[in-house]
């Protein structure tokens, strides 16, 4: 998403000059997905990457966090979720 700006030190996401309120987990998921834009990542791979960023999340928490993140990203939404996988387009 070319109009998405992620500010890592502040854990902020800004899209079209509007700040998107995210939880720490949602920000980290978005950070990981943006680093792998266009690639489909399994929930397990997302959890492994979260561990690398010192943030723990259980397998049961991934899907609700991804759904919440998807709802917070303004249209046109470019977060795809399908069969235990997620992709930022």
C-alpha positions as CSV (number, residue, x, y, z in Angstrom):
1,X,0.0,0.0,0.0
2,X,1.9,3.0,-1.3
3,X,-0.2,5.4,0.8
4,X,0.6,3.6,4.1
5,X,3.3,5.0,6.4
6,X,4.5,3.0,9.4
7,X,6.3,4.8,12.2
8,X,8.1,2.1,14.1
9,X,9.4,4.2,17.1
10,X,5.9,5.5,17.7
11,X,4.1,2.3,16.7
12,X,1.8,4.4,14.5
13,X,0.2,3.7,11.1
14,X,-0.8,6.5,8.9
15,X,-2.8,6.1,5.7
16,X,-3.8,9.1,3.5
17,X,-2.7,11.4,6.3
18,X,-5.0,9.8,8.8
19,X,-3.7,7.9,11.8
20,X,-5.0,4.4,12.2
21,X,-5.5,3.4,15.9
22,X,-3.8,0.0,16.4
23,X,-3.0,-2.2,19.3
24,X,0.6,-3.3,19.7
25,X,-0.2,-6.7,18.2
26,X,-2.0,-5.2,15.2
27,X,0.9,-2.8,14.5
28,X,3.4,-5.6,14.6
29,X,1.2,-7.8,12.3
30,X,1.0,-4.9,9.9
31,X,4.7,-4.3,10.2
32,X,5.5,-7.9,9.3
33,X,2.9,-8.1,6.5
34,X,4.3,-4.9,5.0
35,X,7.8,-6.3,5.1
36,X,6.5,-9.3,3.1
37,X,4.0,-7.4,0.9
38,X,2.6,-9.5,-1.9
39,X,3.6,-12.7,-0.1
40,X,1.1,-15.0,1.6
41,X,2.2,-15.8,5.2
42,X,0.8,-18.5,7.4
43,X,-0.5,-17.6,10.9
44,X,2.4,-19.8,12.2
45,X,4.9,-17.7,10.3
46,X,3.4,-14.5,11.6
47,X,3.7,-15.9,15.2
48,X,7.4,-16.7,14.6
49,X,8.0,-13.1,13.3
50,X,6.2,-11.7,16.3
51,X,8.5,-13.7,18.6
52,X,11.4,-12.0,16.8
53,X,10.0,-8.7,17.8
54,X,9.5,-9.7,21.5
55,X,5.8,-9.9,21.2
56,X,4.0,-13.1,22.0
57,X,0.7,-14.1,20.5
58,X,-1.1,-17.4,20.6
59,X,-2.4,-19.1,17.5
60,X,-6.0,-18.4,18.8
61,X,-5.2,-14.6,18.9
62,X,-3.9,-14.3,15.4
63,X,-7.1,-14.4,13.4
64,X,-9.1,-12.0,15.7
65,X,-6.2,-9.6,15.5
66,X,-6.0,-9.9,11.7
67,X,-9.8,-9.4,11.4
68,X,-9.6,-6.3,13.6
69,X,-6.7,-5.0,11.7
70,X,-8.5,-5.5,8.4
71,X,-11.5,-3.6,9.7
72,X,-9.4,-0.7,10.7
73,X,-7.6,-0.3,7.4
74,X,-9.7,2.2,5.4
75,X,-11.0,1.2,1.9
76,X,-9.8,0.1,-0.4
77,X,-8.7,-2.7,1.9
78,X,-5.7,-4.6,0.8
79,X,-5.3,-7.2,3.5
80,X,-6.3,-10.6,2.3
81,X,-7.2,-13.4,4.7
82,X,-7.7,-16.9,3.4
83,X,-7.4,-20.4,4.9
84,X,-4.9,-19.6,7.8
85,X,-2.9,-17.2,5.6
86,X,-2.7,-13.5,5.4
87,X,-1.3,-11.2,2.7
88,X,-0.9,-7.4,2.3
89,X,-1.3,-6.4,-1.3
